[in-house]
């Protein structure tokens, strides 16, 4: 997870955004000190929404959201998020649901699933 709450971070063992397979990008939902963070509105993404990822090669990978869903942390869909795909996919992940003050963590994860539609 990035230390800067305004930035999202790519999961390096996986493919880069735009390559075949599921590129995974994670980011914070908020911070107690600064409020909303980079993925604060992730759960609001609807099918067809466009997600742009600026790549290191200077091009932009354009993804279309298939769906976004909330999962209890102990029911995280690991295989669906990290498992192989037959296309270039994107998985965006943040925390969500109720905040557990005792543990200092959210109880759930929000995951958005998207597929590559263009590279500009």
N, CA, C and O atoms as a GROMACS GRO file, in nm:
protein
  480
    1UNK      N    1   0.086  -0.117   0.000
    1UNK     CA    2   0.000   0.000   0.000
    1UNK      C    3   0.090   0.123   0.000
    1UNK      O    4   0.185   0.131   0.079
    2UNK      N    5   0.063   0.219  -0.088
    2UNK     CA    6   0.146   0.341  -0.092
    2UNK      C    7   0.142   0.418   0.040
    2UNK      O    8   0.040   0.420   0.108
    3UNK      N    9   0.252   0.480   0.073
    3UNK     CA   10   0.257   0.562   0.195
    3UNK      C   11   0.188   0.695   0.175
    3UNK      O   12   0.136   0.753   0.270
    4UNK      N   13   0.185   0.742   0.051
    4UNK     CA   14   0.118   0.868   0.017
    4UNK      C   15  -0.029   0.836  -0.012
    4UNK      O   16  -0.058   0.762  -0.106
    5UNK      N   17  -0.119   0.889   0.067
    5UNK     CA   18  -0.260   0.858   0.055
    5UNK      C   19  -0.322   0.912  -0.073
    5UNK      O   20  -0.435   0.875  -0.108
    6UNK      N   21  -0.251   1.000  -0.143
    6UNK     CA   22  -0.301   1.056  -0.269
    6UNK      C   23  -0.261   0.972  -0.389
    6UNK      O   24  -0.303   1.001  -0.501
    7UNK      N   25  -0.180   0.868  -0.368
    7UNK     CA   26  -0.130   0.786  -0.478
    7UNK      C   27  -0.181   0.643  -0.470
    7UNK      O   28  -0.208   0.590  -0.362
    8UNK      N   29  -0.195   0.582  -0.586
    8UNK     CA   30  -0.226   0.439  -0.594
    8UNK      C   31  -0.097   0.366  -0.628
    8UNK      O   32  -0.007   0.425  -0.688
    9UNK      N   33  -0.087   0.239  -0.591
    9UNK     CA   34   0.034   0.162  -0.617
    9UNK      C   35   0.004   0.033  -0.691
    9UNK      O   36  -0.094  -0.036  -0.662
   10UNK      N   37   0.088   0.002  -0.787
   10UNK     CA   38   0.075  -0.119  -0.868
   10UNK      C   39   0.141  -0.236  -0.795
   10UNK      O   40   0.250  -0.220  -0.739
   11UNK      N   41   0.077  -0.352  -0.796
   11UNK     CA   42   0.128  -0.476  -0.736
   11UNK      C   43   0.229  -0.535  -0.834
   11UNK      O   44   0.191  -0.599  -0.932
   12UNK      N   45   0.358  -0.514  -0.807
   12UNK     CA   46   0.466  -0.547  -0.901
   12UNK      C   47   0.478  -0.693  -0.942
   12UNK      O   48   0.519  -0.717  -1.056
   13UNK      N   49   0.448  -0.792  -0.862
   13UNK     CA   50   0.461  -0.929  -0.912
   13UNK      C   51   0.366  -0.961  -1.028
   13UNK      O   52   0.388  -1.058  -1.101
   14UNK      N   53   0.261  -0.882  -1.046
   14UNK     CA   54   0.164  -0.906  -1.152
   14UNK      C   55   0.200  -0.831  -1.278
   14UNK      O   56   0.299  -0.758  -1.283
   15UNK      N   57   0.117  -0.848  -1.382
   15UNK     CA   58   0.140  -0.777  -1.507
   15UNK      C   59   0.122  -0.626  -1.490
   15UNK      O   60   0.053  -0.581  -1.399
   16UNK      N   61   0.185  -0.550  -1.579
   16UNK     CA   62   0.164  -0.406  -1.579
   16UNK      C   63   0.031  -0.375  -1.646
   16UNK      O   64  -0.016  -0.454  -1.728
   17UNK      N   65  -0.032  -0.263  -1.613
   17UNK     CA   66  -0.159  -0.229  -1.675
   17UNK      C   67  -0.148  -0.224  -1.828
   17UNK      O   68  -0.068  -0.149  -1.884
   18UNK      N   69  -0.230  -0.305  -1.894
   18UNK     CA   70  -0.230  -0.313  -2.039
   18UNK      C   71  -0.172  -0.443  -2.091
   18UNK      O   72  -0.195  -0.479  -2.206
   19UNK      N   73  -0.095  -0.514  -2.007
   19UNK     CA   74  -0.046  -0.647  -2.044
   19UNK      C   75  -0.154  -0.750  -2.016
   19UNK      O   76  -0.246  -0.726  -1.938
   20UNK      N   77  -0.143  -0.867  -2.081
   20UNK     CA   78  -0.238  -0.974  -2.056
   20UNK      C   79  -0.234  -1.015  -1.909
   20UNK      O   80  -0.127  -1.025  -1.849
   21UNK      N   81  -0.350  -1.038  -1.853
   21UNK     CA   82  -0.360  -1.077  -1.713
   21UNK      C   83  -0.411  -0.963  -1.627
   21UNK      O   84  -0.433  -0.852  -1.676
   22UNK      N   85  -0.431  -0.991  -1.498
   22UNK     CA   86  -0.488  -0.890  -1.408
   22UNK      C   87  -0.382  -0.800  -1.344
   22UNK      O   88  -0.308  -0.843  -1.256
   23UNK      N   89  -0.375  -0.676  -1.389
   23UNK     CA   90  -0.290  -0.577  -1.323
   23UNK      C   91  -0.365  -0.530  -1.198
   23UNK      O   92  -0.481  -0.491  -1.206
   24UNK      N   93  -0.298  -0.533  -1.084
   24UNK     CA   94  -0.362  -0.498  -0.957
   24UNK      C   95  -0.306  -0.366  -0.907
   24UNK      O   96  -0.184  -0.349  -0.896
   25UNK      N   97  -0.396  -0.273  -0.876
   25UNK     CA   98  -0.357  -0.141  -0.826
   25UNK      C   99  -0.433  -0.118  -0.696
   25UNK      O  100  -0.555  -0.134  -0.691
   26UNK      N  101  -0.361  -0.081  -0.591
   26UNK     CA  102  -0.422  -0.059  -0.459
   26UNK      C  103  -0.402   0.086  -0.416
   26UNK      O  104  -0.306   0.152  -0.456
   27UNK      N  105  -0.494   0.133  -0.334
   27UNK     CA  106  -0.484   0.268  -0.281
   27UNK      C  107  -0.570   0.283  -0.157
   27UNK      O  108  -0.661   0.203  -0.133
   28UNK      N  109  -0.540   0.383  -0.079
   28UNK     CA  110  -0.615   0.410   0.044
   28UNK      C  111  -0.751   0.471   0.012
   28UNK      O  112  -0.768   0.538  -0.090
   29UNK      N  113  -0.847   0.448   0.101
   29UNK     CA  114  -0.978   0.509   0.090
   29UNK      C  115  -0.980   0.645   0.160
   29UNK      O  116  -1.042   0.740   0.111
   30UNK      N  117  -0.911   0.654   0.273
   30UNK     CA  118  -0.905   0.782   0.347
   30UNK      C  119  -0.797   0.774   0.453
   30UNK      O  120  -0.732   0.671   0.471
   31UNK      N  121  -0.780   0.885   0.522
   31UNK     CA  122  -0.688   0.887   0.636
   31UNK      C  123  -0.751   0.970   0.746
   31UNK      O  124  -0.823   1.067   0.720
   32UNK      N  125  -0.724   0.933   0.869
   32UNK     CA  126  -0.779   1.006   0.984
   32UNK      C  127  -0.731   1.151   0.983
   32UNK      O  128  -0.805   1.241   1.024
   33UNK      N  129  -0.610   1.173   0.938
   33UNK     CA  130  -0.552   1.308   0.940
   33UNK      C  131  -0.598   1.395   0.824
   33UNK      O  132  -0.620   1.515   0.841
   34UNK      N  133  -0.613   1.335   0.705
   34UNK     CA  134  -0.637   1.416   0.585
   34UNK      C  135  -0.770   1.391   0.516
   34UNK      O  136  -0.800   1.458   0.417
   35UNK      N  137  -0.850   1.299   0.563
   35UNK     CA  138  -0.980   1.273   0.501
   35UNK      C  139  -0.970   1.186   0.378
   35UNK      O  140  -0.886   1.095   0.374
   36UNK      N  141  -1.055   1.211   0.276
   36UNK     CA  142  -1.060   1.125   0.157
   36UNK      C  143  -0.924   1.108   0.088
   36UNK      O  144  -0.846   1.202   0.077
   37UNK      N  145  -0.900   0.986   0.042
   37UNK     CA  146  -0.774   0.954  -0.027
   37UNK      C  147  -0.804   0.915  -0.172
   37UNK      O  148  -0.916   0.931  -0.220
   38UNK      N  149  -0.703   0.865  -0.240
   38UNK     CA  150  -0.709   0.840  -0.384
   38UNK      C  151  -0.826   0.751  -0.428
   38UNK      O  152  -0.884   0.777  -0.534
   39UNK      N  153  -0.864   0.651  -0.353
   39UNK     CA  154  -0.972   0.562  -0.393
   39UNK      C  155  -1.098   0.582  -0.309
   39UNK      O  156  -1.175   0.488  -0.289
   40UNK      N  157  -1.119   0.702  -0.261
   40UNK     CA  158  -1.234   0.731  -0.176
   40UNK      C  159  -1.367   0.696  -0.244
   40UNK      O  160  -1.459   0.648  -0.178
   41UNK      N  161  -1.377   0.719  -0.374
   41UNK     CA  162  -1.503   0.698  -0.446
   41UNK      C  163  -1.502   0.569  -0.529
   41UNK      O  164  -1.586   0.551  -0.617
   42UNK      N  165  -1.408   0.479  -0.502
   42UNK     CA  166  -1.396   0.356  -0.581
   42UNK      C  167  -1.525   0.276  -0.584
   42UNK      O  168  -1.562   0.224  -0.690
   43UNK      N  169  -1.594   0.265  -0.474
   43UNK     CA  170  -1.718   0.189  -0.467
   43UNK      C  171  -1.831   0.247  -0.549
   43UNK      O  172  -1.933   0.181  -0.571
   44UNK      N  173  -1.815   0.371  -0.595
   44UNK     CA  174  -1.918   0.436  -0.676
   44UNK      C  175  -1.904   0.405  -0.826
   44UNK      O  176  -1.992   0.440  -0.904
   45UNK      N  177  -1.794   0.339  -0.866
   45UNK     CA  178  -1.776   0.308  -1.008
   45UNK      C  179  -1.888   0.217  -1.055
   45UNK      O  180  -1.928   0.123  -0.986
   46UNK      N  181  -1.938   0.245  -1.173
   46UNK     CA  182  -2.046   0.166  -1.233
   46UNK      C  183  -1.997   0.102  -1.363
   46UNK      O  184  -1.901   0.151  -1.422
   47UNK      N  185  -2.061  -0.004  -1.407
   47UNK     CA  186  -2.022  -0.068  -1.533
   47UNK      C  187  -2.014   0.035  -1.647
   47UNK      O  188  -2.102   0.119  -1.665
   48UNK      N  189  -1.906   0.024  -1.723
   48UNK     CA  190  -1.883   0.115  -1.835
   48UNK      C  191  -1.798   0.235  -1.800
   48UNK      O  192  -1.748   0.302  -1.890
   49UNK      N  193  -1.782   0.264  -1.672
   49UNK     CA  194  -1.698   0.379  -1.634
   49UNK      C  195  -1.557   0.357  -1.686
   49UNK      O  196  -1.507   0.244  -1.689
   50UNK      N  197  -1.494   0.466  -1.728
   50UNK     CA  198  -1.360   0.459  -1.785
   50UNK      C  199  -1.255   0.486  -1.677
   50UNK      O  200  -1.269   0.579  -1.597
   51UNK      N  201  -1.151   0.403  -1.675
   51UNK     CA  202  -1.038   0.421  -1.584
   51UNK      C  203  -0.914   0.436  -1.671
   51UNK      O  204  -0.885   0.350  -1.754
   52UNK      N  205  -0.841   0.545  -1.652
   52UNK     CA  206  -0.719   0.571  -1.728
   52UNK      C  207  -0.597   0.545  -1.642
   52UNK      O  208  -0.590   0.591  -1.528
   53UNK      N  209  -0.501   0.471  -1.696
   53UNK     CA  210  -0.377   0.442  -1.624
   53UNK      C  211  -0.261   0.491  -1.709
   53UNK      O  212  -0.238   0.440  -1.819
   54UNK      N  213  -0.188   0.589  -1.657
   54UNK     CA  214  -0.070   0.639  -1.727
   54UNK      C  215   0.044   0.540  -1.707
   54UNK      O  216   0.080   0.509  -1.593
   55UNK      N  217   0.099   0.492  -1.817
   55UNK     CA  218   0.203   0.390  -1.810
   55UNK      C  219   0.342   0.454  -1.819
   55UNK      O  220   0.356   0.568  -1.862
   56UNK      N  221   0.443   0.379  -1.779
   56UNK     CA  222   0.580   0.427  -1.780
   56UNK      C  223   0.629   0.457  -1.922
   56UNK      O  224   0.721   0.537  -1.940
   57UNK      N  225   0.567   0.392  -2.023
   57UNK     CA  226   0.610   0.416  -2.161
   57UNK      C  227   0.548   0.542  -2.221
   57UNK      O  228   0.567   0.569  -2.340
   58UNK      N  229   0.474   0.620  -2.140
   58UNK     CA  230   0.414   0.744  -2.185
   58UNK      C  231   0.276   0.727  -2.246
   58UNK      O  232   0.210   0.826  -2.278
   59UNK      N  233   0.232   0.604  -2.263
   59UNK     CA  234   0.099   0.578  -2.318
   59UNK      C  235  -0.002   0.566  -2.205
   59UNK      O  236   0.035   0.551  -2.088
   60UNK      N  237  -0.129   0.572  -2.239
   60UNK     CA  238  -0.236   0.560  -2.141
   60UNK      C  239  -0.320   0.437  -2.172
   60UNK      O  240  -0.374   0.424  -2.282
   61UNK      N  241  -0.330   0.347  -2.076
   61UNK     CA  242  -0.417   0.230  -2.089
   61UNK      C  243  -0.557   0.271  -2.045
   61UNK      O  244  -0.574   0.328  -1.937
   62UNK      N  245  -0.655   0.241  -2.127
   62UNK     CA  246  -0.794   0.277  -2.100
   62UNK      C  247  -0.871   0.150  -2.068
   62UNK      O  248  -0.875   0.056  -2.149
   63UNK      N  249  -0.931   0.147  -1.952
   63UNK     CA  250  -1.007   0.031  -1.907
   63UNK      C  251  -1.154   0.070  -1.888
   63UNK      O  252  -1.185   0.184  -1.854
   64UNK      N  253  -1.242  -0.026  -1.912
   64UNK     CA  254  -1.385  -0.007  -1.885
   64UNK      C  255  -1.422  -0.096  -1.767
   64UNK      O  256  -1.389  -0.215  -1.766
   65UNK      N  257  -1.488  -0.039  -1.669
   65UNK     CA  258  -1.528  -0.112  -1.549
   65UNK      C  259  -1.638  -0.212  -1.583
   65UNK      O  260  -1.737  -0.178  -1.647
   66UNK      N  261  -1.618  -0.336  -1.539
   66UNK     CA  262  -1.722  -0.438  -1.550
   66UNK      C  263  -1.814  -0.434  -1.428
   66UNK      O  264  -1.936  -0.444  -1.440
   67UNK      N  265  -1.752  -0.417  -1.311
   67UNK     CA  266  -1.829  -0.411  -1.186
   67UNK      C  267  -1.739  -0.372  -1.072
   67UNK      O  268  -1.616  -0.381  -1.081
   68UNK      N  269  -1.800  -0.328  -0.964
   68UNK     CA  270  -1.730  -0.301  -0.838
   68UNK      C  271  -1.813  -0.367  -0.728
   68UNK      O  272  -1.936  -0.363  -0.730
   69UNK      N  273  -1.745  -0.427  -0.631
   69UNK     CA  274  -1.816  -0.499  -0.525
   69UNK      C  275  -1.741  -0.486  -0.393
   69UNK      O  276  -1.621  -0.460  -0.390
   70UNK      N  277  -1.814  -0.506  -0.286
   70UNK     CA  278  -1.756  -0.502  -0.151
   70UNK      C  279  -1.752  -0.644  -0.096
   70UNK      O  280  -1.847  -0.720  -0.110
   71UNK      N  281  -1.637  -0.678  -0.034
   71UNK     CA  282  -1.616  -0.812   0.021
   71UNK      C  283  -1.565  -0.802   0.164
   71UNK      O  284  -1.477  -0.721   0.192
   72UNK      N  285  -1.620  -0.882   0.256
   72UNK     CA  286  -1.559  -0.889   0.389
   72UNK      C  287  -1.413  -0.933   0.372
   72UNK      O  288  -1.383  -1.016   0.287
   73UNK      N  289  -1.325  -0.878   0.453
   73UNK     CA  290  -1.182  -0.910   0.438
   73UNK      C  291  -1.153  -1.059   0.449
   73UNK      O  292  -1.060  -1.108   0.385
   74UNK      N  293  -1.232  -1.131   0.529
   74UNK     CA  294  -1.207  -1.274   0.541
   74UNK      C  295  -1.270  -1.354   0.426
   74UNK      O  296  -1.261  -1.477   0.424
   75UNK      N  297  -1.334  -1.285   0.330
   75UNK     CA  298  -1.391  -1.350   0.212
   75UNK      C  299  -1.338  -1.284   0.084
   75UNK      O  300  -1.405  -1.284  -0.019
   76UNK      N  301  -1.218  -1.228   0.092
   76UNK     CA  302  -1.158  -1.161  -0.022
   76UNK      C  303  -1.147  -1.258  -0.140
   76UNK      O  304  -1.102  -1.371  -0.122
   77UNK      N  305  -1.188  -1.217  -0.262
   77UNK     CA  306  -1.188  -1.308  -0.378
   77UNK      C  307  -1.050  -1.319  -0.443
   77UNK      O  308  -1.030  -1.274  -0.556
   78UNK      N  309  -0.956  -1.378  -0.372
   78UNK     CA  310  -0.817  -1.385  -0.416
   78UNK      C  311  -0.802  -1.442  -0.556
   78UNK      O  312  -0.732  -1.383  -0.639
   79UNK      N  313  -0.864  -1.553  -0.583
   79UNK     CA  314  -0.851  -1.616  -0.716
   79UNK      C  315  -0.906  -1.526  -0.826
   79UNK      O  316  -0.846  -1.515  -0.934
   80UNK      N  317  -1.019  -1.462  -0.801
   80UNK     CA  318  -1.080  -1.375  -0.901
   80UNK      C  319  -0.997  -1.248  -0.925
   80UNK      O  320  -0.992  -1.197  -1.037
   81UNK      N  321  -0.932  -1.200  -0.821
   81UNK     CA  322  -0.850  -1.079  -0.834
   81UNK      C  323  -0.716  -1.109  -0.900
   81UNK      O  324  -0.677  -1.041  -0.994
   82UNK      N  325  -0.646  -1.211  -0.850
   82UNK     CA  326  -0.509  -1.238  -0.895
   82UNK      C  327  -0.498  -1.350  -0.999
   82UNK      O  328  -0.392  -1.367  -1.059
   83UNK      N  329  -0.604  -1.427  -1.019
   83UNK     CA  330  -0.599  -1.540  -1.110
   83UNK      C  331  -0.585  -1.498  -1.256
   83UNK      O  332  -0.613  -1.383  -1.291
   84UNK      N  333  -0.542  -1.592  -1.341
   84UNK     CA  334  -0.519  -1.559  -1.481
   84UNK      C  335  -0.647  -1.518  -1.555
   84UNK      O  336  -0.757  -1.561  -1.521
   85UNK      N  337  -0.628  -1.434  -1.655
   85UNK     CA  338  -0.737  -1.394  -1.744
   85UNK      C  339  -0.689  -1.412  -1.888
   85UNK      O  340  -0.569  -1.421  -1.913
   86UNK      N  341  -0.782  -1.417  -1.981
   86UNK     CA  342  -0.745  -1.430  -2.122
   86UNK      C  343  -0.738  -1.294  -2.191
   86UNK      O  344  -0.736  -1.286  -2.314
   87UNK      N  345  -0.733  -1.188  -2.112
   87UNK     CA  346  -0.728  -1.051  -2.164
   87UNK      C  347  -0.653  -0.962  -2.065
   87UNK      O  348  -0.622  -1.003  -1.954
   88UNK      N  349  -0.625  -0.840  -2.107
   88UNK     CA  350  -0.564  -0.742  -2.016
   88UNK      C  351  -0.674  -0.690  -1.924
   88UNK      O  352  -0.774  -0.635  -1.970
   89UNK      N  353  -0.655  -0.708  -1.795
   89UNK     CA  354  -0.756  -0.670  -1.696
   89UNK      C  355  -0.694  -0.578  -1.592
   89UNK      O  356  -0.572  -0.568  -1.580
   90UNK      N  357  -0.780  -0.512  -1.519
   90UNK     CA  358  -0.737  -0.422  -1.411
   90UNK      C  359  -0.822  -0.451  -1.289
   90UNK      O  360  -0.943  -0.469  -1.299
   91UNK      N  361  -0.756  -0.456  -1.174
   91UNK     CA  362  -0.824  -0.472  -1.046
   91UNK      C  363  -0.782  -0.355  -0.957
   91UNK      O  364  -0.664  -0.336  -0.931
   92UNK      N  365  -0.878  -0.278  -0.912
   92UNK     CA  366  -0.853  -0.166  -0.822
   92UNK      C  367  -0.905  -0.206  -0.684
   92UNK      O  368  -1.018  -0.253  -0.672
   93UNK      N  369  -0.824  -0.188  -0.581
   93UNK     CA  370  -0.859  -0.236  -0.447
   93UNK      C  371  -0.838  -0.127  -0.343
   93UNK      O  372  -0.737  -0.056  -0.346
   94UNK      N  373  -0.934  -0.115  -0.252
   94UNK     CA  374  -0.921  -0.028  -0.136
   94UNK      C  375  -1.001  -0.088  -0.021
   94UNK      O  376  -1.064  -0.193  -0.036
   95UNK      N  377  -0.999  -0.021   0.090
   95UNK     CA  378  -1.078  -0.062   0.207
   95UNK      C  379  -1.217  -0.004   0.197
   95UNK      O  380  -1.240   0.092   0.123
   96UNK      N  381  -1.311  -0.061   0.271
   96UNK     CA  382  -1.447  -0.009   0.270
   96UNK      C  383  -1.531  -0.070   0.379
   96UNK      O  384  -1.482  -0.142   0.466
   97UNK      N  385  -1.660  -0.040   0.372
   97UNK     CA  386  -1.753  -0.090   0.473
   97UNK      C  387  -1.739  -0.014   0.604
   97UNK      O  388  -1.697   0.102   0.606
   98UNK      N  389  -1.773  -0.081   0.712
   98UNK     CA  390  -1.766  -0.018   0.844
   98UNK      C  391  -1.623  -0.012   0.893
   98UNK      O  392  -1.542  -0.100   0.867
   99UNK      N  393  -1.593   0.095   0.965
   99UNK     CA  394  -1.461   0.112   1.026
   99UNK      C  395  -1.464   0.051   1.165
   99UNK      O  396  -1.553   0.083   1.244
  100UNK      N  397  -1.369  -0.035   1.195
  100UNK     CA  398  -1.357  -0.098   1.326
  100UNK      C  399  -1.257  -0.017   1.409
  100UNK      O  400  -1.136  -0.030   1.392
  101UNK      N  401  -1.308   0.067   1.497
  101UNK     CA  402  -1.223   0.155   1.577
  101UNK      C  403  -1.126   0.077   1.666
  101UNK      O  404  -1.015   0.123   1.692
  102UNK      N  405  -1.167  -0.039   1.710
  102UNK     CA  406  -1.081  -0.119   1.798
  102UNK      C  407  -0.955  -0.166   1.725
  102UNK      O  408  -0.846  -0.165   1.782
  103UNK      N  409  -0.970  -0.207   1.600
  103UNK     CA  410  -0.854  -0.255   1.523
  103UNK      C  411  -0.788  -0.143   1.443
  103UNK      O  412  -0.671  -0.155   1.405
  104UNK      N  413  -0.862  -0.035   1.418
  104UNK     CA  414  -0.810   0.074   1.337
  104UNK      C  415  -0.816   0.045   1.188
  104UNK      O  416  -0.745   0.108   1.110
  105UNK      N  417  -0.901  -0.052   1.148
  105UNK     CA  418  -0.910  -0.091   1.007
  105UNK      C  419  -1.056  -0.102   0.964
  105UNK      O  420  -1.146  -0.120   1.046
  106UNK      N  421  -1.077  -0.090   0.833
  106UNK     CA  422  -1.209  -0.116   0.778
  106UNK      C  423  -1.232  -0.266   0.776
  106UNK      O  424  -1.137  -0.344   0.769
  107UNK      N  425  -1.358  -0.306   0.781
  107UNK     CA  426  -1.392  -0.449   0.786
  107UNK      C  427  -1.394  -0.514   0.647
  107UNK      O  428  -1.382  -0.636   0.636
  108UNK      N  429  -1.408  -0.435   0.542
  108UNK     CA  430  -1.424  -0.489   0.408
  108UNK      C  431  -1.320  -0.434   0.311
  108UNK      O  432  -1.242  -0.345   0.345
  109UNK      N  433  -1.321  -0.489   0.191
  109UNK     CA  434  -1.245  -0.437   0.078
  109UNK      C  435  -1.342  -0.406  -0.034
  109UNK      O  436  -1.441  -0.476  -0.053
  110UNK      N  437  -1.314  -0.301  -0.108
  110UNK     CA  438  -1.385  -0.268  -0.231
  110UNK      C  439  -1.293  -0.310  -0.346
  110UNK      O  440  -1.175  -0.275  -0.346
  111UNK      N  441  -1.347  -0.383  -0.442
  111UNK     CA  442  -1.270  -0.424  -0.559
  111UNK      C  443  -1.346  -0.385  -0.684
  111UNK      O  444  -1.464  -0.417  -0.698
  112UNK      N  445  -1.278  -0.314  -0.775
  112UNK     CA  446  -1.335  -0.282  -0.906
  112UNK      C  447  -1.265  -0.370  -1.008
  112UNK      O  448  -1.142  -0.383  -1.007
  113UNK      N  449  -1.344  -0.430  -1.096
  113UNK     CA  450  -1.294  -0.518  -1.201
  113UNK      C  451  -1.314  -0.447  -1.334
  113UNK      O  452  -1.424  -0.399  -1.363
  114UNK      N  453  -1.208  -0.440  -1.417
  114UNK     CA  454  -1.218  -0.371  -1.546
  114UNK      C  455  -1.137  -0.446  -1.651
  114UNK      O  456  -1.053  -0.530  -1.619
  115UNK      N  457  -1.165  -0.413  -1.778
  115UNK     CA  458  -1.092  -0.476  -1.890
  115UNK      C  459  -1.040  -0.367  -1.982
  115UNK      O  460  -1.102  -0.261  -1.996
  116UNK      N  461  -0.926  -0.394  -2.045
  116UNK     CA  462  -0.863  -0.300  -2.136
  116UNK      C  463  -0.950  -0.282  -2.261
  116UNK      O  464  -0.995  -0.379  -2.321
  117UNK      N  465  -0.973  -0.154  -2.298
  117UNK     CA  466  -1.049  -0.125  -2.419
  117UNK      C  467  -0.968  -0.045  -2.520
  117UNK      O  468  -1.004  -0.040  -2.638
  118UNK      N  469  -0.857   0.018  -2.475
  118UNK     CA  470  -0.778   0.099  -2.567
  118UNK      C  471  -0.644   0.132  -2.502
  118UNK      O  472  -0.630   0.128  -2.380
  119UNK      N  473  -0.546   0.165  -2.586
  119UNK     CA  474  -0.419   0.221  -2.540
  119UNK      C  475  -0.394   0.341  -2.628
  119UNK      O  476  -0.390   0.330  -2.751
  120UNK      N  477  -0.376   0.456  -2.566
  120UNK     CA  478  -0.356   0.583  -2.642
  120UNK      C  479  -0.214   0.633  -2.626
  120UNK      O  480  -0.179   0.737  -2.682
   0.00000   0.00000   0.00000
